Structure formats: C-alpha cells, structure tokens
Amino acid sequence: MHVISKSEFRNFSQKYQDAKKSLDSWHKVAKSSKWKHIDEVKASYSSADAVGKFTVFNIRGNNYRLITSIDYKKQIIYIKYVLTHSEYDSGFWKNDPYY
C-alpha cells in the first residue's frame, strides 16, 4: 500500500516523541501490506476499527489514535489525523467531510 503522507507522523512525533517508534512500525507494516478490506486490516491490527468511512488504529498501547482513509482498490492509505486519546475523544475529526 502507498501511504500518504508520512509527514503527519514526523510532525506528531516532534511533539510526542514516544509515538515515533510505534508510528514507524505501523508505517512499515502498512506499506508492505496489500489489504483488500477491513478484515485483512484487522488480521494485522486486531484493534483497528472502521469508524464512518475511516479506519482507526490504536498507537502505542492506545495512547494515540491514527485515523486513516483507505482506498483498497487503489491500494492507498491517506493519513487523516494522528491524535492523542483525548483529542480523539473530543470528536472534532468527525466533522471531516470525508467521514
């Protein structure tokens, strides 16, 4: 899969340095995957959830949340948000027009 854009990881990791290793690990797995649907994602990441049109991943033991939009046909993962758990809980990201 092609991941767009890893710069979100760099920006987030500058502020939350403890997230860097987990985000890098997720990126390594995701870019080498050929997921065709959510069940295949869940085989790699059992805690991944489809929420609206997004796929949400727990990062670093559920301290952070990675919100993505996955185009299975084109094999592209769009990084939408990388959030702390409290930012995720605030729900502002649900106002995204692609949600």
N, C-alpha and C positions, 0 to 999 in steps of 0.2 A: 504494500500500500504506500501511496505517496502521502506524506504528512505536510500540511500547510498550516501554520508556519511555526517552525521551531523557535522563532524569535520570541514568541509568547513565553516559552519556557525560560529563556535567558532573562527576560525582564522579571518574571516572577521569582526566579532563583536568586536574583540580585537582592531582593527584599527578604526572601525566605530561603536562606542558604541550605537549610535542612531538607528542602524539597528537591534539590538538584539531582541527587543520585537516583531517587525514585522516578523523577520525570525522564531522566536519561534512559533508565531501564525500560520504562514504558515505551519510549520512542524506539528503542532498539527492537523490541518485540513487535510493535505495530508496523514498522516499516518492512519487516521481513514476513509479515502475515499476508494472507490472501482471503480475508474474511468475506463471506458472501451474505451473511445475515447475523442478527444479534446472537443466535445460539452459538455460532462459531466464536464470536467475541467472548461470550460467557464461558466457553471452554478454556480460553486463555486467561480471562479475568472473571472469576465467578461472581464478584461483587458488582460488575458492570450492570447498569440498568438503562433501559430505554425510557426516557422521560420526554414526553411530547415527541418531537422529531429529533431530539438529541440523544446521544449516548453519554452517560455519566460514569466516570471511573473514580474510585477511591484511590487517593495517592497518599503514600507514607502513612499507612495504618489508619486511613480515614481522617487524617488531619487536614487534608486538602482535597479539593474536588476538581477534576478535569472534565470539562464539558466540551463535547465534540459533535460535529455533524459528519456522518459517514455516508459517502456515496459508494455503495457496494459495487454498482455496475462499473463505475469509472475507477474504482479502487483508490479513492481519495478520502483522506481524513482531514477535515478542517478543524483546527483548534479554535474553539469559540471563546472559552473562558478558562482560566486557571484561578481558582478561588480558595480562600480559607473556608473552613467549615461554616463559620458564622456569616461570611459573605454569601455563601451558597444558600444558607437558611433564610437569608433576607428575601430571596426570590426575585431580585431585580432582573436577573438574567432571563426570567420567563417573559419579560417584555420584548425580548428579541423577536423581530418579525419572522424569523425562520423557526421559532419554537413551535 
